[in-house]
Structures are given as C-alpha cells and as structure tokens.
Amino acid sequence: MHFFSDNATPICPQVMAAIAAADQADHGYDGDAWSARLDAAFSTLFETPVSALWVATGTAANCIALATLCPPYGGIICHEEAHVEVDEGGAPGFFTHGAKLMPLPGDGAKLTPATIAAKLATIRNDVHQVPVRTLTITNATEYGLVYTPDEVAALGAVAKAYDLGFHMDGARFANAVAHLGCRPADLTWRAGVDALSFGCVKNGGMVGEALLFFGPQAPARTEEARRWRKRSGHLFSKGRYLAAQILALLDHDLWIANAAAANAAAQALAQAIPGRLIHPVQANELFIRLSTDEAATLRAQSFDFYDWGTGAARLVTNWSQRPEHVAPLADALVPLARG
C-alpha cells in the first residue's frame, strides 16, 4: 500500500492506449498530428484561445513559464514552501539565467494579497534592488489546500496592479478543479493567470506535462517558450507520445474523473483520523500528526508514506485508488484517532 507520492502511480489505461495508438510514423518534434491538436483541445476546455506546449517534466513547465514571464534581473514572488523554492534544485534560477525567487510565508502554503503587497512596498524603484516581475502560486498547494476562484482573482488583481506576470503551478490542478467543481477558466485566465503548468503525470500520465499561456500575449510567449524548451534540452524528437497522453486525459474529462477518484480516496482516509489532521483535506494529500512509534506500526503493516518533519507524516492518494482500496489504511488509522 503505497502513499508516498502520486508521481509513482500506474499509468491510466486510456493513456497507455493513446501511447500505443500514437506508435506510428509522423512528423518529428511537435510537428505531428497529436501536438497540432493541443491548442484546440485546451481552448475548448478553458473557453478561450490557448497556446499549449508539451514539456518533459513539471519542473521544466514551471521554469520555462517563469523564464518567459520574468527577465534575468527580475524577482519572482512565491510561497516559502513552493515547489519552485524547495524542490526544484535551483532550476528557476538556472532557466531564467538569474532571476531571484522571493519566498513569502502563508498558512497552508497559500499567499495572500496583503502579504504580497507588503513585500512589494519594501522594494525601492532603483537599480540597487531587484524589481518584482512575476508572481507564482501552486494550486492545489504543497499542503493540499485549494485556492478558490475568488482567491486567485484577488491575487490576479495585485499582479495586474503591479504589472506582474502571473503563473500557476498546476501539478495538481485537476484535484483543485475536482474539489471546487468550478470551470477551469474561473480558476485561471478569468482570475488573471497568464501561464499554467497543467499537471498530467500525477493524474495518470506516464511522462510529460502541458504548459499553457492565456491572453493576448499568449502566442508571443509560446514562441519564446519553444526556444526555452529547445535550449534546455526538453524538445522530444517524438513529441507525439507526450501529446497523445495529454489528449487522452482531456478526452471525456478523464482528467477530472481521475482527480475526483484521488480526492475521494483522500477523504476516506481523512474521515478515519479527523483529529490528527494538520491541514484540511481538499485535494489528494493528507498531513497528519503521527509519532515515531505510530509511524513504525503503520509501516509494519506495509503502509508506505513520507515522514514530514518531527511528529508528522504525509499521505498521498492517487487516481487508481478508490475508497475501498484505501480501506485497510483507514482501518489502521482509526485506533490512532482514538489514542
């Protein structure tokens, strides 16, 4: 019973079938029939013209987006627990050729307009300080919390007021949309988002993510992002296999069905141990208080998960699990909840 990460999940059968169907000769790089369909597919989903690129990894999607939105001398506001700050090995600085991450605090890894405005107020408008040029958030956050459309729009208003590019790391964007039941547009471009890293691997894909650009600058930004993708070594010669996976997840809203399944499995676990939850469970991650002995007891029963600091653990469910699949862990958690 693995609850380490949704990065390690099985490949969704529809995705595997799409890879097999794409196993035929076509044009190389992104000149194939599958890659050519991405713009239209995402434009339909987001109810607006969208420019879309496949990229190899989530880190590449995030960092190519930031390199497109932020010049080398600029600053990028993020949360202090953001993936770009904590888990990408300095890739944002590498891709942007020197842009500075400016991490800020916030409960549940969420930023607020007030926190961002306070930071902006401290930066002088002269050559001696780094000017902020971009804002990036994660939805769902690194602690499994979901920004609502209104919350994103409030951040978007700050970005607009200060002329900042606005990027969303959507590694678990599907889980956020499934939780909210909202239109994807309401959580992105209608709320002021310029670029979205649309997660696929955590939601049943094998390899590859999508990088989306919105708004009147989208075509120009996409062309710039193509150059970053090539320059950084992320232009696959057989890109049709990545595009085919993404299209399969979009087909008949499989991406939402998969995310909803992961969210439901997380809720089944949350209901078993409500008093130990560190954060509300809104997507497919649970953070629970767990002693060293309790963690050892669970691992002795073949449940795998990450320790998360001292006295805490992270559990992650995935698209292939249903409440009945996680019932053994739920049953094992109930006695801990009583303790």
C-alpha positions in Angstrom: 0.0 0.0 0.0 1.9 3.0 -1.3 1.1 6.5 -0.2 4.5 8.2 -1.0 3.5 10.2 -4.0 1.2 10.4 -6.9 4.3 10.7 -9.1 4.8 6.9 -8.8 1.3 5.8 -9.8 0.4 3.4 -12.5 -0.3 4.7 -16.0 -4.0 5.2 -16.7 -5.2 2.5 -19.2 -6.6 5.2 -21.6 -3.3 6.9 -21.6 -1.4 3.7 -22.3 -3.8 3.0 -25.2 -3.2 6.5 -26.5 0.6 6.0 -26.5 0.1 2.7 -28.4 -2.2 4.5 -31.0 0.5 7.1 -31.5 3.1 4.5 -32.3 3.3 5.2 -36.0 5.4 7.4 -38.3 4.6 11.1 -38.2 6.5 14.4 -38.2 9.1 14.9 -35.5 9.3 17.2 -32.5 5.9 19.0 -32.3 5.0 18.9 -36.0 2.8 15.8 -35.6 -0.9 15.5 -35.7 -1.3 15.0 -31.9 0.7 18.0 -31.0 -1.2 20.1 -33.5 -4.5 19.3 -31.6 -3.3 20.6 -28.2 -4.2 24.3 -28.8 -7.8 23.5 -29.8 -8.3 20.9 -27.1 -7.2 23.3 -24.3 -9.0 26.2 -25.9 -12.3 24.3 -25.7 -11.6 23.3 -22.1 -10.7 26.8 -21.0 -13.3 28.6 -23.2 -10.7 31.0 -24.7 -7.8 30.8 -27.2 -5.0 28.9 -25.5 -1.4 28.3 -26.7 -0.2 24.9 -25.4 3.1 23.1 -25.3 4.1 19.7 -24.1 7.2 19.6 -21.9 9.1 16.8 -20.3 8.5 17.5 -16.6 6.7 19.7 -14.1 10.0 21.4 -13.2 10.5 22.2 -16.9 6.9 23.5 -17.2 7.3 25.8 -14.2 10.7 27.1 -15.0 10.1 27.7 -18.8 7.0 29.6 -17.8 9.0 31.7 -15.3 11.8 32.3 -17.8 9.1 33.5 -20.3 7.5 35.8 -17.8 10.5 37.1 -15.9 13.7 38.7 -17.1 17.1 37.6 -15.6 17.3 40.8 -13.4 13.7 40.3 -12.0 12.2 38.9 -8.9 9.6 36.1 -8.6 7.3 36.1 -5.6 6.4 32.6 -4.4 5.5 30.9 -1.2 8.3 29.8 1.0 7.1 26.2 0.7 6.5 26.4 -3.0 7.9 23.6 -5.2 9.9 26.0 -7.2 11.6 27.2 -4.0 12.0 23.9 -2.1 12.1 21.0 -4.6 13.5 22.1 -7.9 17.2 22.2 -7.2 17.7 25.8 -8.2 16.1 25.2 -11.6 14.2 28.5 -11.7 17.5 30.5 -11.4 19.1 28.2 -14.0 16.3 28.6 -16.5 15.8 32.3 -16.0 19.6 33.0 -16.1 19.5 34.6 -12.7 16.0 35.8 -11.7 15.6 35.8 -7.9 12.9 33.8 -6.0 11.3 35.9 -3.3 9.6 33.5 -0.9 6.9 34.6 1.5 5.0 32.9 4.3 1.4 31.9 4.5 -0.8 29.3 6.1 -1.1 26.0 4.2 1.4 27.3 1.6 -1.1 29.9 0.4 -0.2 33.5 -0.4 -2.5 36.4 0.3 -2.7 39.8 -1.4 -1.8 41.6 1.8 1.4 39.6 2.2 2.4 40.3 -1.4 1.6 44.0 -1.2 3.6 44.3 2.0 6.6 42.8 0.3 6.3 45.0 -2.8 6.1 48.0 -0.6 9.6 47.3 0.7 11.3 47.3 -2.7 12.6 50.6 -3.9 12.3 51.5 -7.6 16.0 51.9 -8.3 18.8 49.8 -9.8 20.1 48.7 -6.4 17.2 46.4 -5.7 15.6 43.5 -7.6 12.3 44.5 -9.1 9.5 42.0 -8.8 8.3 40.9 -12.3 6.3 37.7 -11.6 4.0 36.0 -9.1 3.7 32.2 -9.0 1.3 30.1 -6.9 0.6 26.4 -6.6 -2.9 25.1 -6.8 -3.6 22.8 -5.1 -0.8 23.9 -2.7 2.1 21.9 -1.4 -0.1 21.2 1.7 -3.1 20.2 -0.3 -5.1 23.4 0.1 -7.1 24.8 -2.8 -7.2 28.4 -3.9 -10.8 29.4 -4.8 -11.5 31.4 -7.9 -12.1 34.5 -5.7 -8.7 34.0 -4.0 -6.9 33.6 -7.3 -8.7 36.7 -8.7 -7.6 38.7 -5.6 -4.0 37.7 -6.3 -4.6 38.4 -10.0 -5.7 41.9 -9.2 -2.4 42.5 -7.3 -0.5 41.1 -10.2 -2.3 43.5 -12.6 -1.9 46.5 -10.4 1.9 46.0 -10.2 2.3 44.7 -13.8 3.4 41.2 -12.8 3.3 38.1 -14.8 1.1 35.5 -13.0 2.0 31.8 -13.2 0.2 28.9 -11.6 1.9 25.6 -10.8 -0.9 23.2 -11.5 0.8 19.9 -10.8 -2.5 19.0 -9.0 -4.7 21.5 -10.9 -7.1 18.7 -11.7 -7.5 17.9 -8.0 -8.2 21.6 -7.3 -10.9 21.8 -10.0 -12.4 18.5 -9.0 -12.7 19.7 -5.4 -14.2 23.0 -6.3 -16.5 21.8 -9.1 -15.7 25.1 -11.0 -14.9 25.9 -14.6 -11.1 25.7 -15.3 -11.4 29.2 -16.8 -12.6 30.6 -13.5 -9.5 29.4 -11.7 -7.1 30.7 -14.3 -7.3 33.3 -17.0 -10.6 34.8 -15.8 -8.8 35.3 -12.5 -5.8 36.9 -14.2 -3.5 33.9 -14.6 -1.1 34.3 -17.6 0.5 30.8 -17.6 -0.4 27.4 -16.2 1.6 24.3 -15.7 -1.1 21.7 -16.3 -0.2 18.5 -14.5 -0.6 15.1 -16.1 1.9 12.7 -14.6 0.3 12.9 -11.1 -3.1 12.3 -12.7 -2.4 9.1 -14.7 0.2 10.1 -17.3 3.5 8.4 -18.0 5.7 11.3 -18.8 5.1 14.9 -19.9 3.1 17.9 -18.7 1.4 20.8 -20.5 2.4 24.4 -20.4 -0.4 26.8 -21.3 -0.4 30.5 -22.0 -3.5 32.7 -21.9 -4.4 36.2 -23.1 -3.3 38.4 -26.0 0.4 37.8 -25.3 0.0 34.0 -25.4 1.2 33.5 -29.0 4.4 35.5 -28.5 5.1 34.0 -25.1 4.6 30.5 -26.5 7.1 31.1 -29.3 9.6 32.3 -26.6 8.8 29.2 -24.5 9.5 27.0 -27.5 13.0 28.4 -27.6 13.5 27.8 -23.9 12.2 24.3 -24.3 14.7 23.5 -27.0 17.6 25.4 -25.3 17.1 23.4 -22.1 17.0 20.0 -23.8 13.3 19.3 -23.4 12.3 19.2 -27.0 11.5 15.5 -27.6 12.0 14.3 -31.1 8.9 12.1 -30.8 6.7 14.5 -29.0 3.6 12.9 -30.3 3.8 10.4 -27.4 3.5 13.2 -24.9 0.8 15.0 -26.8 -1.2 11.8 -27.1 -1.2 11.3 -23.3 -2.4 14.8 -22.7 -5.2 14.5 -25.2 -6.3 11.2 -23.7 -6.6 12.7 -20.3 -8.7 15.6 -21.7 -10.9 13.3 -23.6 -14.3 12.9 -22.0 -13.0 14.7 -18.9 -10.9 11.8 -17.8 -8.5 14.2 -16.1 -11.4 15.3 -13.8 -12.6 11.7 -13.1 -9.1 10.6 -12.2 -8.6 13.6 -9.9 -12.0 13.1 -8.3 -11.1 9.5 -7.5 -7.9 10.5 -5.8 -9.7 13.2 -3.8 -12.4 10.7 -2.7 -9.7 8.3 -1.5 -8.1 11.1 0.5 -11.4 11.9 2.1 -11.9 8.3 3.1 -8.6 8.4 5.0 -9.4 11.9 6.4 -12.6 10.6 7.9 -10.7 7.9 9.7 -8.4 10.2 11.6 -10.0 13.7 11.7 -8.4 14.8 15.0 -4.9 14.3 13.7 -5.2 16.4 10.5 -2.8 19.3 10.4 -4.5 20.9 7.3 -8.0 20.5 5.9 -8.0 17.8 3.2 -9.2 19.5 -0.1 -7.2 17.6 -2.7 -5.3 14.3 -2.5 -2.8 15.0 0.2 -3.1 14.4 4.0 -0.8 15.8 6.6 -1.3 14.1 10.0 0.2 14.2 13.4 2.0 10.8 13.9 4.5 9.7 16.5 7.6 7.7 15.6 6.1 4.6 17.2 2.8 5.1 15.4 4.6 5.5 12.1 6.6 2.3 12.7 3.4 0.5 13.5 1.8 1.5 10.2 4.9 0.6 8.2 5.0 -2.8 9.9 1.6 -3.3 8.2 3.1 -2.5 4.8 1.8 1.1 4.5 4.4 3.4 2.9 4.5 7.2 3.3 6.8 10.1 4.0 7.7 11.4 7.4 7.1 15.2 7.3 9.3 16.8 9.9 9.0 15.8 13.5 5.8 14.1 14.6 4.0 14.3 11.3 3.5 12.4 8.1 2.3 13.0 4.5 -0.1 10.6 2.8 -0.9 11.0 -0.9 -3.6 9.1 -2.7 -3.9 8.7 -6.5 -6.2 8.2 -9.4 -6.0 4.4 -9.3 -7.3 4.2 -5.7 -10.9 4.1 -4.6 -12.2 4.4 -1.0 -12.4 0.6 -0.9 -8.7 0.4 -1.9 -7.6 2.6 0.9 -9.9 1.0 3.5 -7.1 -1.1 5.0 -5.2 2.0 5.9 -8.3 3.8 7.0 -9.0 0.9 9.4 -5.4 1.1 10.7 -5.7 4.8 11.3 -8.9 4.5 13.4 -7.2 3.2 16.5 -4.7 6.0 16.3 -7.5 8.5 16.2 -8.8 7.1 19.5 -5.4 7.3 21.1 
